[in-house]
Amino acid sequence: MVWRLAQNPSVDRLFAAPGNAGIAQEAHLIPIAAEDVAGIVRFVERERIDLTIVGPETPLVAGLADALDARGYKVFGPSKTAARIEGSKAWAQELTARHGIPSARSRLVTRAQWEQGRGDVLGVMDAAFPDGRLVVKADGLAAGKGVAVAHDRASAVAALETCFEHRAFGKAGDVVLLEELLAGPEVSAFALSDGRDVLPLALAQDFKRVGDENLGPNTGGMGAVSPLEWIDRKTQQRIWDDLVLGTLRAMESEGVRYRGLLYAGLMLTETGPKILEFNCRFGDPETQTVLPRLRSDFGELVLACVEGNLSMYKVHWSDEVCVTVVLASAGYPGEYPTGLPIEGIAEAESVEGALLFHAGTEERDGRVVTAGGRVLAVSALGQTVAEARSRAYEAVDRISFEGMHYRTDIAARSAGQEGE
């Protein structure tokens, strides 16, 4: 987002809190944690910031947009009430159920119930999912790691123990959603809303499992591709009308005005697209795949959401394909080391069509080092999926840091379909 905003001639100065080594090339970094709502509000007031764009979900769920709006400052991002669409998976699931929006069937269980009688919780699970195949989701925010896919009863029980006994996700795991395990390709849909009008952006595909062939635990995302030419027009229209617009209208009918970016994670099942999850903001790594294709002025679109005149805008896209490959630290999505020097960034950026977006990085003594689980998102544009993939992986091959790992099959199936 900073990269695109820096290209806007109307932007005078950019600040980022807390930022990273890549963002530092485009914006002034300020040492305020993204979760420090009071600190950010003080900074906005002191610097008289014209527009604040909230990137992560935690400050939105904590009410940062409300705090700035109450003081008369323009802010892009939904209110605390609207951000429940991501902050509480149970609330989101109940919303879709009330309004007949296609989603997985589910059951809700709590840690309090577990402590009163573990057998009762397992009884609820067994009755709803007798084959033991289900998805176990921590209700609250868990940095993309609170979801476990269980293919048998033993792994489902282990996932419940992780939430309720080991407290792996803290309070976020005090309430758990037991959800039907859907089958089909996953798709991410992005749309802007100014609280009244909706502007669909793009569809992308995220690769959430840590290993090739979708093996291993879920992560925050190991790569992405956009556009998705293999989805027919009728299915795309159902996604936008029935699921995305349907959800926004459902919230509106219940008195919840949504202003900002709505991300809908979907599964294309045999009976049509169904909701898997929502984000109340742009999500990684799809944003690093979608924004490089955007030809409209990103800053103008964001401001239109804030000022309530989104209906005046249309969105324009490049015909190119973008593929993103995430480079992760050893151990991710579990514990991982930090402070490891990263080599080859400049060499990777010299690859035709390649763009490097920093995630978990920082600068120490003039060197860029690792500072998180997902370290870099290597994106590349091309005329075809195959060309974009080739460029992305060529750039990946030029980067190294101790323990670096990544998936080698991002968008491989799309490239294969392209060649058919």
Number of C-alpha atoms within 10 A of each C-alpha: 16 18 15 14 19 18 13 13 9 10 11 7 11 17 17 21 19 15 23 20 21 20 23 19 12 18 19 15 17 14 11 16 13 20 18 14 19 13 13 21 18 12 13 17 14 9 8 10 16 11 17 22 19 21 19 17 23 22 20 28 25 19 19 26 26 19 18 22 14 10 10 10 18 18 26 25 33 31 24 19 17 23 29 22 26 25 25 20 23 23 14 21 24 12 17 19 15 10 14 14 18 19 20 19 13 20 16 16 20 19 21 12 15 18 13 11 11 15 12 14 19 17 12 15 23 14 10 17 19 13 12 19 20 25 20 26 25 31 27 22 20 19 13 13 19 23 19 19 19 18 14 14 18 11 17 22 16 15 24 27 16 17 24 25 15 12 15 17 19 14 16 19 25 20 22 26 23 25 23 19 18 21 10 12 13 20 25 24 22 24 21 22 28 26 21 16 18 23 20 18 18 23 25 22 26 26 28 21 19 22 18 14 12 14 10 13 16 20 21 22 22 28 30 29 30 29 22 16 13 9 12 9 10 8 13 16 12 16 25 22 13 17 24 26 20 19 24 22 21 19 19 15 11 9 11 17 20 27 27 29 26 29 22 26 23 26 21 19 13 9 7 13 23 23 25 22 18 24 21 27 25 22 20 19 30 28 19 27 30 25 19 22 20 18 12 15 15 18 20 15 21 22 20 20 26 23 15 15 16 22 14 9 12 11 14 12 15 14 14 18 24 33 36 34 31 26 26 26 27 19 13 19 20 11 11 15 15 18 15 17 17 18 16 14 16 12 13 22 19 12 17 15 16 24 22 21 22 21 24 22 26 23 16 12 6 7 13 19 21 27 21 19 23 28 23 26 28 28 31 32 27 20 12 18 29 20 18 26 27 16 25 29 21 17 27 26 12 16 19 15 18 14 14 18 19 19 18 15 15 26 24 14 12 18 16 11 12 13 10 5
